[in-house]
């Protein structure tokens, strides 16, 4: 365990732009400095996958705050530390001038989950304000569930920040680039601009999945074994087997898998997949995007709610689509595919998922909600039509529909999103009147030959981040088109 010199942080991270969640951390400091807050311990948990900027954020908070360096204690943990070591250190500073304690990578502490009650009790007694970080989000979620059962009476006020998700506008802010394709490949992971991204292809993506997901789940499982029976179901799984499960969960978008072994039964594998899904959700690597699914027969129409699981962590999302293309290649279907065509397939799907994730993130859901729409035609549902994105304005009961494409030439964008009368009638009954059909693409904002307004994806997402209001976004982006 190291106690870092806080006076060096300004030089180390002072020139780096902070993540957007830094504002939330700054609000935490202000709350701690209020007289009412001083009567209790405040705890901020900062968790996310590896290389998403947790340690940098903590150092920036110390460096950029107006709190003197001698009022901070910044602890860097390692695998040899124990909860008892932390407890002793915390209680020893109970009456000194230190007001804020930072414990970086707390989940590295080898008996964290089985002895965390001791740590929370010490934090409650010391009356300091605490920020903790860690990669193993699953582990801290299990600790939080147990904390509510065992120590719910403590006066610790807990806040949470997750760093895994990074929107395109945030990527632009941090790296000074509006290149959407660059974001699709590298966004979400912090890297030194002088060195460049470290996740650049299928093998480096696999290594990231192995280190950031599989290894942490494996370590969490070993800890979970100490306190309940659930982890015992996974005791026969090695780190590599968990990596295979994590890889398949990402590759197959949580569809059923068939992995068998002499040491464990299929139902234990199924439970393992549930645990991995839970980890990915808790780490903000996965998001459920709302959808509407309409099954249309000749005489009837049936509506179903549908939630698609999307990977919102770009490195994992990129890995997922490369694996899909690789699996198709192994089947022999893609023998004649060019690399250009393979890249186009990957970026086509990546573009849609990135736009849907960011739009859902920025919208004020009290006013507007985005959906993906599916129409299944025929008795056997053998023909599908989709609306890439529909944004419903709840106040005005109107909706806009969007086609999302990776193309950059407006003259080559076909009007594939034309709906027939029956489909339009279904949407009108559900969402009110239609207020336009648009295309989001990689070219300049313009009108197509058929009169369709084509909006630049980067401009759309940056404006949505700025205004949080679709009406204002459309007004700002189409002002020049309306006047021409």
N, C-alpha and C positions, 0 to 999 in steps of 0.2 A: 504494500500500500504506500502510495506516494502523496505527500502534501505539496502541491504545486505553488510556485511563486506567482501570485496574482498580479504583481507589478509588471510582469513580462508580457501580459496578454495584449496590451495595446499595440505593441510592436508586432506581435505574432498575427493577430487577426483584425487589427484596427482598420486596415485598408480593404477588407473583404465586405461585400454587401451582405447584409443579414437576410435570412429567409423571411418570408411574409409572416410566419408564426412568431417572429421576434416581437411583434407588437403585443401579442397575447402574453408573452413572458414579461414584457415591460409593465403591463397592467398588473401582473402578479406582484411585481416589486412595489408598485404604488399601493396596492391593497395591503401588503405586509407593513408598509410604513404608516398606515392609518392607525390612530389610537385604538380603535376597536379591534383591529387585527392583531395588535401586539399582545392581546390577552390569550391568544391561542397559537398553536403551531400550524403553519400553512405549508403544505407539501405540493410540489408540482412534479408530475411524472412526465418525462420526455422520452418517448419510445418510438422506434421505427426500425426498418431493416438497415443493414450495414451500409455505410457510405451515404447516409442521407443527411449528414450535417449536424448531428446531435452535440458532439463535443465542441465543434466550432461555435454553435449557438450559445452554449453555456459560457464559453470564454468571451464571446462578444458581449453577453449580458453583463459580465463582471467589468469588462474594459470600458463599456459605453455608459454604464450607470454612474450616478453621482454619489454612490456609496463608497467610502474609502476602502482601499484594498485590504487594510488590516481588520476590517469587519467581515471579511469573507474567509471561509475555509474551503479550499478546493481539493477534494480527495480523488485520486485516480486509483481504482482497485485493480487487482489481478486475481488469478485462479488460486493463489495460495492464501488469500485473505478469508476470514470467517466473519460471521455476523457478530460473534463475541468480540473480535478485534474492533469492529466499528462501534459497538456498544460502549466499549471502554473509552475509545477516543471521544465519542460524543458526550459522555457523562463527565469526562475530564475538563471539557470546555464549558460546562454548564453555566459557570458564573463569570466567565471572562467577557471581553468586549466583542467577541465574534457574534454577529447577528444572523449571518446567512451561511448555510452549509451546502456545498455542492458535492454529490457523490456520483462520479462518472462511471458508467458501465457497472452498475450495482449488481446486475444479474451474473456477473463473473464470480461473485462471492460464492464459494462452493456449497455452503449450506443455507443459501438465501431463503429458499422456499420452506424448508423444514423448520427454520428458526426465525422467520421474519417477524413473528410476534414480539420477540425480544427487541428487535430493531425499532419497530413502531412504538413500543413502550418507552424506549430510551428517547426517541424523538419527541414523544409527548411530554416527557418529564423535563427535557432540556429547555423547552420554550423557544427554540430557534426556528427560523424559517429555512425550509429544505427544498432543494431541487435534485432530483435523481434522474439518471438516464440509463438506457440499456437497449440491446438488440433483441433480447428474447421477450417479445411482447406476450407470447403465450404464457410464459412463466409469471410475469407480473399480473396477468389477468387471473390466473389461478390464485396468486397471493391475495389479490383484491377480494375475490370471492370468499376466501377463507377469513380474511380480515373482517368482513362484514358479519360473519358468523361468530368469530371469536373475540374481536375487540371493537365491536360496534360502538361501545360507549366512550371511546377515546375522543378527545376534542380536536383531533387532526382534521383540518379542512383540505381535501384533496382535489387538485385540478389536473387535467390531462392535456398533453399536446402530442400529436402524432406527426412524424416527419416524412413518412414514406411517400405520400402523395405530393407530387409537384406539378402544378398546372403549366400549360404553355406560356401564359403571361408571366408567371414567376420565373420560368426558365429564361425568358427574354430579359427580364430585369437583372437576373444574376449574371448572365454571360454576355449581355449586350448583343444578342443575335435574334433576329426574327425569322430564322430559317426553320420552317416547320418540319422538314424532313430530318434535320439535325436533331430536333427535339424528339422525334419519333424513335431515333436510334439511341440517343444518349441521355435524354431528359430523365430527371428523377434521381440521378446519382451525382453526388458532388465530385468534382475532379479539379486538379490543378490545371489552369489554362495554359501554363507553360509546358506541361507534359502531355495533356490531352486526355480524352476518355480512356478508361481501362476496359470497358465492356464494348467490344467492337465487332464481335462475330460469334458464331455458334459455340465455339469452345470456351471463350471467355464468359459468355452468358451461362453456359453450363457450370463453369467454376463458380460464378456468382450465386447461382441457385444452390449449389452444393454448400458453399460457405455461409451464405446469408439466410438460407431457409433450412436445409436438411440438417446441418450441424447444430443449429440452435434448437430445432425441434428435438433432436436426439438428446441434447443436454437437458432440455426441459423435461423430457420423459424420465430421465434418470432421477431428476429431482422429485418429480411427481410421485415416483415409486415410494418415496419416503413418507408420504402423508395420506395416500388413499389407494384404493384398489384399482382405479382406472388405469394407472400407469402399468400395472402388472400385465395387462392385456398386451402391452407393447414390448415386454421384456425380451422377447426373442428376436426383435427387429434390430439389425445392425444399423449403423449410420448410413451405410451404402444403400440398404434396403429402404430406409426412410427417404433417401435421395431419389430412388426410383419412384416411390410413391408421390413425392413432391413434384418430380418431373412429369409424371403422368397426370397429376391433378392439374398442372399448368397447361400441359400439352393438349389434354382432351377436354378441357373446360368442364371438369367435374363429371364427365360421363362415366358409366360403370367400367371398372377395370378388372382384368382377370389375372391376378398374380398369386401363385400358390407356392408353398414351401412345405417340406416335411415337418418343420418345427412348429408351424402354427396353422390354424384353420382359416378358411376364407372369411368367416364372420369377424375374426380378429383383424384381418386386413381391412374389411369394410369399416370397422370402428377406427382403425388407424387413419383412413382417408378422411373420416369425419373430423378427427383431431387436426389434421393438416389443413383442411378447409377452414376450421375455426382459427387456426394460427394466421392463415393468409388474410382472413377477414379482419381479425383484430389488429393486424399489422398495417391495415389500410392498403394492402396490395390488391385487394379484390373489392369490387363494388357491384351491387345489384341495381341494374338500370330498369325502370318500369317500362312495360310494354302492354299493348292491347293486341289480342289475337282473335281475328274474326274468321269463323268457319262458314263459308257460303255454299249452300247447296241450291238446287233449282227452286225449292219452295221455302227455304228457311235460312236464317242467319243466326249463328250462336257466337256469343262473345265470351272470351276467357281472358283473365288477367295473366300476365306472363312477366317474369323477372329474369332477365339474362344476367349471368355472372360475367362481369368484365374485369380483366386485369388492368388496374389503373397505374401500376408501377411500370414505367416504360421499359425498363430492362427486362422484366419478366414478360411483358406483353410482346416485345420484340422476339424474345426466346420462344414464346408460344407459337408465333406465326412461322418462324423459321422451322420449328419442329414439324408443324403441319405440312409445310412444303417438302421437307425432307422425307416425311412418311409417305407422301404421295409419290415422291421420286423412287422410293424403295419398292413401290408396287409396280413400277415400270411405266406408269401413265405419263410421266414427264420426261421420257427419254429425249424428246426433240425440243424440250423447252430451252430457251435461251436464258442467260442470267438476267437479261433485261426484263424478260417476261416474269421470271420468278420474283424479282424485286418489285415489279408492278403489282403482283398478287399480294405480296406482303404489305406494301404501303397502302394499297386500296383498303384493306381491312383495318390496318393500324390507324388510318386517317379517320374512319368512321368511329372507332372506339374512343380515340382521343377527343374528338369533337363532342361526342355524347357525354363523356365523363366530365369534361370541363364545363359544358353547358349546364349539366345537372348540378355541378358544384357552385356555379356563380349565380344561378337563378334564385330570386326570392320566392320560395315555394308557397308563400301565402298569396302571391299574385299569379305566378306562372309555374307550370309544370311541363317538363319535356317527356315525350313518350317515343318509343319505336313502335310502328304499326305493321301488323302482318295481316294479309288477306289470303286465306286458303280456299281455293275454288275446287268444285267437283266433289262427288260422293267420296272419292278416295283421297281427297286433299292432295292431288298430284300436281297442282299448279299453285305457286306462291307468288305473291306480289308484296313488296314492302314499301313503306314510307320510311326513309332513313331516320327522319326526326320530325315530330310534330310538337309545336310549343303552344300550349293552351293558356290563354289569358282568362283567368277565372273571373275577374271583375267585369270584363266586357263580354264574356262568353263568346270569344272569337278564337280562331286558331290560324297559325301559319304552318305550312309544310315546307320541308327542306330536303333536297337531294344533296348528299355529301359524296364528293368524288375527289380523287387525288389528281385528276386531270388539270392542266394549266391552260388549255386552249378552249375558249368559250364556243368557238365555231364547231368543235367536235363533240360538244355535250348534247346528247340526244334527250328528247323530252320523254324519258322513260317513266317519269313520275305522274303522267297523265292518269287520272282516276276515272273509272266509268261512273255512270249515274248512280248505280246501286252502292258502290263504295263511297262516293261522295255523300249520299244520303245517310249512310251509317255514321260517318264522321260528323255530319251536321247535327244529327240527333244526340250524339255524345258530347260534342265540343262547341256547338253553336255554329256561327257562320264563318266561312273561310275568308281570311284576310291576306290572301296572296300565297303564291308558290315560288320558292326561291331555290337557287343552287349555291352551295358553298364549295369553292374549288381553289386551286392554287394560283390562278391568274388574277389580273386586275379587275376591280369592281366595274361591271359594265352591263349592258343589256344585250342579250343574244338576238339573233336574227328573228326569232319567234316572239321577242318581247319579254322573255324571262329575265328577271334581274339576277345576275350572277355576282355573288359577294366573295371577296378574298377571305379565306379561312383565317389567316393570321389577324387581319383587320377585325373580323367578326369577334374572335375570342378576346382580343385585347380590348375592344369596345365593351364587350359583355362584362369583363373584369372591372372596367372603369365605371359603367353605369348601373350594372345589376338590373337592368330594365330593358326588355326587348324592344319596346316602342322607341326609347331613346337611341338604342343601337341602330335600329333601322332608319330613323330620322337622320342620324349623323352620317351613316354610310351611303345613303341614297340621295342626299341633298343635291349633289352635283348632277345626278341623273335626272332628278325631278325638274331642275332648272333648264336642262338642255333640251 
